[in-house]
């Protein structure tokens, strides 16, 4: 019988000897791969668990070291440019979080007193985040200190501004606000309502619901504006403003649609003021297809005249085809208000005449219509 394939070079006890004589049995085994025996593949070596951070020369920690070195050299170069005798340090290679430190002493007028300024920049790696490094700065100036966290970019312009602040003369007021003003454009969102600041989320894993909500509000507002504009357009189409044609005849889109005797809502009429030579000259017009309609179906034309306070307005209307009706009023806050009306001029059965003294300077509206519904035909009128 052949030996089991697992056993190789086994040292077995002799049959003539007993195990009680202290003989030991040594067995050496070779690695096997059960899956390889089943699938027919050759045995493979051990497989390591895949790390979250790749083990390479360009992983997050190595890049953090480069960021630290760049900040260190930037601080040194700026100190040389400014002529500062400052102490600039950086952390060791595997210190987490990495840091860069700046310290200086500025002599004051008293040779025995110096003003101290210091700054420590901490660099925290954030693998797989939107911003792979987050900076935190601790500062101290002339006995006042502060901290600014959640900074996502710290380049030469920001470092230069911080050095200007730290090495400047003692300042009064809230120094922390001066530092935050320098770093505000490169600071992450610290509170949930700061939607205008970026959020350092993990891409494809965490959704920034505040940005989604703000986008939804913007879209809803735009939709409301569009709906409001369309509604206003429909309202304007249904109550369009009267436009005057040469000769003083109103177009068929006049807004006065309520029955006479009420106060119909109209849009203020914009029409040219009659010239002085028009005076009481008689004009000819027609109630017909170009005339607007009141709620009760009567056709009407509308004209305006400007009058000063105390000035008298006299309007006449005559027709051989229908019983005329004159209405004089004004438009206040977009509403037509009746001030005077006349159906039958004394001594004339179907002609109308209105005499009115203007109580105040302004534009007055005159409606030329008929006493009977569905009446139409030519007529003459005069206004002075």
VENGIRA-V708368 format. One record per residue. N is the residue number from 0. RES is the residue in one small letter. SS is DSSP state (helix for helix, strand for strand, loop for the rest). PHI is phi in radians with two decimals (* if undefined). NEAR is the number of other C-alpha atoms within 12 Angstrom. Layout:
BEGIN
((N/RES/SS/PHI/NEAR) (N/RES/SS/PHI/NEAR))
END
This chain:
BEGIN
((0/x/loop/*/4) (1/x/loop/-1.38/7) (2/x/loop/-1.29/10) (3/x/loop/-1.11/12) (4/x/loop/-1.12/14) (5/x/loop/-1.29/15) (6/x/strand/-1.54/18) (7/x/strand/-2.34/16) (8/x/strand/0.97/15) (9/x/strand/-1.31/17) (10/x/strand/-1.80/13) (11/x/loop/-1.82/19) (12/x/loop/-1.18/17) (13/x/loop/-1.23/12) (14/x/loop/-1.11/8) (15/x/loop/-1.42/10) (16/x/loop/-1.83/12) (17/x/loop/-1.68/12) (18/x/helix/-1.21/13) (19/x/helix/-1.29/9) (20/x/helix/-1.49/10) (21/x/loop/1.55/9) (22/x/loop/-1.18/15) (23/x/loop/-1.97/15) (24/x/loop/-1.92/14) (25/x/strand/-1.90/13) (26/x/strand/-2.19/15) (27/x/strand/-1.89/14) (28/x/strand/-1.95/13) (29/x/loop/-1.91/14) (30/x/loop/-1.13/16) (31/x/loop/-2.22/18) (32/x/loop/-2.17/17) (33/x/helix/-1.04/13) (34/x/helix/-1.16/12) (35/x/helix/-1.19/14) (36/x/helix/-1.15/12) (37/x/helix/-1.31/11) (38/x/helix/-1.54/10) (39/x/loop/1.54/11) (40/x/loop/-1.43/12) (41/x/loop/-1.32/14) (42/x/loop/-1.03/17) (43/x/loop/-1.88/14) (44/x/loop/-1.32/10) (45/x/loop/-1.11/9) (46/x/loop/-1.88/8) (47/x/loop/-1.36/7) (48/x/loop/-1.20/9) (49/x/loop/-1.17/8) (50/x/loop/-1.32/10) (51/x/loop/-1.15/11) (52/x/loop/-1.79/17) (53/x/loop/-1.13/15) (54/x/loop/-1.51/14) (55/x/loop/-2.50/12) (56/x/loop/-1.39/13) (57/x/loop/-2.23/13) (58/x/loop/-1.47/20) (59/x/helix/-1.08/27) (60/x/helix/-1.20/28) (61/x/helix/-1.17/23) (62/x/helix/-1.18/24) (63/x/helix/-1.11/34) (64/x/helix/-1.05/31) (65/x/helix/-1.16/27) (66/x/helix/-1.05/33) (67/x/helix/-1.05/39) (68/x/helix/-1.13/26) (69/x/helix/-1.10/22) (70/x/helix/-1.09/36) (71/x/helix/-1.04/32) (72/x/helix/-1.19/23) (73/x/helix/-1.11/28) (74/x/helix/-1.09/38) (75/x/helix/-1.08/29) (76/x/helix/-1.13/21) (77/x/helix/-1.18/28) (78/x/helix/-1.14/26) (79/x/helix/-1.13/16) (80/x/helix/-1.08/15) (81/x/helix/-1.52/16) (82/x/loop/1.24/14) (83/x/loop/-1.60/25) (84/x/loop/-1.64/21) (85/x/loop/-2.04/27) (86/x/strand/-1.75/22) (87/x/strand/-2.09/29) (88/x/strand/-2.21/25) (89/x/strand/-2.43/33) (90/x/loop/-1.29/26) (91/x/loop/-1.20/16) (92/x/loop/-1.12/19) (93/x/loop/-1.97/17) (94/x/loop/-1.49/19) (95/x/loop/-2.25/21) (96/x/loop/-1.30/26) (97/x/strand/-1.21/34) (98/x/strand/-2.58/35) (99/x/strand/-2.30/41) (100/x/strand/-2.14/32) (101/x/strand/-2.25/39) (102/x/strand/-2.46/31) (103/x/strand/-2.61/28) (104/x/strand/-2.20/25) (105/x/strand/-1.79/26) (106/x/strand/-1.10/20) (107/x/loop/-1.80/16) (108/x/loop/-1.10/10) (109/x/loop/-1.50/9) (110/x/loop/-1.11/10) (111/x/loop/-1.60/10) (112/x/loop/-2.19/12) (113/x/strand/-2.21/19) (114/x/strand/-1.76/25) (115/x/strand/-1.74/27) (116/x/strand/-2.32/35) (117/x/strand/-2.50/33) (118/x/strand/-2.68/36) (119/x/strand/-2.17/36) (120/x/strand/-1.86/41) (121/x/strand/-1.69/36) (122/x/strand/-2.05/41) (123/x/strand/-1.87/32) (124/x/strand/-1.37/32) (125/x/loop/-2.23/26) (126/x/loop/-1.05/23) (127/x/loop/1.22/20) (128/x/strand/-1.54/20) (129/x/loop/-1.09/22) (130/x/loop/-1.96/27) (131/x/loop/-1.31/26) (132/x/strand/-2.33/33) (133/x/strand/-2.10/33) (134/x/strand/-1.85/36) (135/x/strand/-2.28/32) (136/x/strand/-2.09/37) (137/x/strand/-1.80/30) (138/x/strand/-2.27/35) (139/x/strand/-2.56/31) (140/x/strand/-2.54/36) (141/x/loop/0.91/28) (142/x/loop/1.57/16) (143/x/strand/-1.93/23) (144/x/strand/-2.30/22) (145/x/strand/-2.93/25) (146/x/strand/-2.41/25) (147/x/strand/-2.18/33) (148/x/strand/-1.97/29) (149/x/strand/1.06/33) (150/x/strand/-1.69/35) (151/x/loop/-1.73/34) (152/x/loop/-2.57/31) (153/x/loop/-2.48/36) (154/x/loop/-1.87/25) (155/x/helix/-1.11/19) (156/x/helix/-1.05/19) (157/x/helix/-1.19/30) (158/x/helix/-1.09/33) (159/x/helix/-1.10/25) (160/x/helix/-1.14/22) (161/x/helix/-1.17/37) (162/x/helix/-1.13/37) (163/x/helix/-1.05/23) (164/x/helix/-1.20/28) (165/x/helix/-1.22/39) (166/x/loop/-1.62/35) (167/x/loop/-1.37/24) (168/x/loop/-1.18/21) (169/x/loop/-0.98/23) (170/x/loop/-1.91/17) (171/x/loop/-1.73/13) (172/x/loop/1.52/9) (173/x/loop/-1.50/15) (174/x/helix/-1.20/26) (175/x/helix/-1.06/26) (176/x/helix/-1.18/18) (177/x/helix/-1.14/22) (178/x/helix/-1.18/34) (179/x/helix/-1.13/27) (180/x/helix/-1.15/18) (181/x/helix/-1.23/28) (182/x/helix/-1.71/30) (183/x/helix/-1.02/25) (184/x/helix/-1.16/20) (185/x/helix/-2.07/29) (186/x/strand/-1.86/31) (187/x/loop/-1.34/29) (188/x/loop/-1.19/24) (189/x/loop/-1.82/19) (190/x/loop/-2.17/14) (191/x/loop/-1.10/17) (192/x/loop/-1.51/16) (193/x/loop/-1.44/15) (194/x/loop/-1.18/19) (195/x/loop/-1.37/19) (196/x/loop/-1.76/22) (197/x/loop/-1.24/26) (198/x/loop/-2.08/30) (199/x/loop/-1.52/28) (200/x/loop/-1.61/22) (201/x/strand/-1.46/16) (202/x/loop/-1.05/16) (203/x/loop/1.16/10) (204/x/loop/-1.95/11) (205/x/loop/-1.91/14) (206/x/loop/-1.67/15) (207/x/loop/-1.47/23) (208/x/helix/-1.15/15) (209/x/helix/-1.18/22) (210/x/helix/-1.19/21) (211/x/helix/-1.12/13) (212/x/helix/-1.13/16) (213/x/helix/-1.12/18) (214/x/helix/-1.11/16) (215/x/helix/-1.09/14) (216/x/helix/-1.13/14) (217/x/helix/-1.12/14) (218/x/helix/-1.14/14) (219/x/helix/-1.12/14) (220/x/helix/-1.10/14) (221/x/helix/-1.10/14) (222/x/helix/-1.13/14) (223/x/helix/-1.12/14) (224/x/helix/-1.13/14) (225/x/helix/-1.11/14) (226/x/helix/-1.10/14) (227/x/helix/-1.13/14) (228/x/helix/-1.16/14) (229/x/helix/-1.16/14) (230/x/helix/-1.11/14) (231/x/helix/-1.15/15) (232/x/helix/-1.15/14) (233/x/helix/-1.13/13) (234/x/helix/-1.13/15) (235/x/helix/-1.18/18) (236/x/helix/-1.17/15) (237/x/helix/-1.35/18) (238/x/loop/-2.27/24) (239/x/loop/-1.26/24) (240/x/loop/-1.35/27) (241/x/loop/-1.20/35) (242/x/loop/-2.03/28) (243/x/strand/-1.69/26) (244/x/loop/-1.68/21) (245/x/loop/-0.98/15) (246/x/loop/1.77/24) (247/x/loop/1.57/32) (248/x/loop/-1.60/35) (249/x/strand/-1.32/39) (250/x/loop/-1.38/31) (251/x/loop/-1.37/27) (252/x/loop/-1.73/31) (253/x/loop/-1.15/37) (254/x/loop/-1.46/36) (255/x/loop/-1.36/48) (256/x/loop/-2.17/35) (257/x/loop/-1.49/26) (258/x/loop/-1.24/24) (259/x/loop/-1.15/36) (260/x/loop/1.67/21) (261/x/loop/-1.79/19) (262/x/loop/-2.06/22) (263/x/loop/-1.16/27) (264/x/strand/-1.47/28) (265/x/loop/-2.31/31) (266/x/loop/-1.50/27) (267/x/loop/-0.93/27) (268/x/loop/-1.54/34) (269/x/loop/-1.98/23) (270/x/loop/-2.50/26) (271/x/loop/-1.18/19) (272/x/loop/-1.28/25) (273/x/loop/-1.01/24) (274/x/loop/-1.26/17) (275/x/helix/-1.17/13) (276/x/helix/-1.33/11) (277/x/helix/-1.19/17) (278/x/loop/0.79/18) (279/x/loop/-1.78/19) (280/x/loop/-1.13/18) (281/x/loop/-1.47/19) (282/x/strand/-1.99/24) (283/x/strand/-2.00/21) (284/x/strand/-2.59/31) (285/x/strand/-2.48/35) (286/x/strand/-1.44/38) (287/x/loop/-2.93/26) (288/x/loop/-1.14/22) (289/x/loop/-1.51/25) (290/x/loop/-1.59/39) (291/x/strand/-1.47/37) (292/x/strand/-2.17/35) (293/x/loop/-1.46/33) (294/x/loop/-1.05/20) (295/x/loop/-1.49/22) (296/x/loop/1.71/23) (297/x/loop/-1.28/32) (298/x/strand/-1.41/40) (299/x/strand/-2.71/49) (300/x/strand/-2.03/47) (301/x/strand/-2.29/47) (302/x/strand/-2.43/42) (303/x/strand/-2.10/36) (304/x/strand/-2.54/36) (305/x/strand/-1.68/29) (306/x/strand/-2.38/26) (307/x/loop/-1.51/16) (308/x/loop/-1.08/16) (309/x/loop/1.50/14) (310/x/loop/-1.40/20) (311/x/strand/-1.59/21) (312/x/strand/-1.96/33) (313/x/strand/-2.16/30) (314/x/strand/-2.23/39) (315/x/strand/-2.23/39) (316/x/strand/-2.59/43) (317/x/strand/-2.34/35) (318/x/loop/-2.71/31) (319/x/loop/-1.64/19) (320/x/loop/-1.79/20) (321/x/loop/-2.70/31) (322/x/loop/-1.39/32) (323/x/strand/-1.43/43) (324/x/strand/-2.61/40) (325/x/strand/-1.97/42) (326/x/strand/-2.32/42) (327/x/strand/-2.04/39) (328/x/strand/-2.84/39) (329/x/strand/-2.42/36) (330/x/strand/-1.99/27) (331/x/strand/-2.08/21) (332/x/loop/0.94/14) (333/x/loop/1.39/18) (334/x/strand/-2.10/22) (335/x/strand/-1.35/33) (336/x/strand/-2.13/28) (337/x/strand/-1.35/28) (338/x/strand/-1.94/28) (339/x/strand/-2.74/28) (340/x/strand/-2.63/31) (341/x/strand/-2.65/35) (342/x/loop/-1.82/31) (343/x/loop/-2.11/25) (344/x/loop/-1.18/22) (345/x/loop/-0.92/12) (346/x/loop/1.54/10) (347/x/loop/-2.29/18) (348/x/loop/-1.32/20) (349/x/loop/-2.16/27) (350/x/loop/-1.87/31) (351/x/strand/-2.18/37) (352/x/strand/-2.62/35) (353/x/strand/-2.14/33) (354/x/strand/-2.08/25) (355/x/strand/-2.54/30) (356/x/strand/-1.75/23) (357/x/loop/-1.19/25) (358/x/loop/-1.29/18) (359/x/loop/-2.63/16) (360/x/loop/-1.22/17) (361/x/strand/2.83/21) (362/x/strand/-1.65/30) (363/x/strand/-2.11/42) (364/x/strand/-1.90/42) (365/x/strand/-2.10/45) (366/x/strand/-1.77/51) (367/x/strand/-1.87/54) (368/x/strand/-2.52/52) (369/x/strand/-2.14/42) (370/x/loop/-1.30/32) (371/x/loop/-1.70/20) (372/x/loop/-1.27/22) (373/x/loop/1.08/24) (374/x/loop/-1.48/28) (375/x/loop/-2.67/31) (376/x/strand/2.43/25) (377/x/strand/-1.30/27) (378/x/strand/-2.70/33) (379/x/strand/-2.03/30) (380/x/strand/-2.61/38) (381/x/strand/-2.56/31) (382/x/strand/-2.41/39) (383/x/loop/-2.57/30))
END
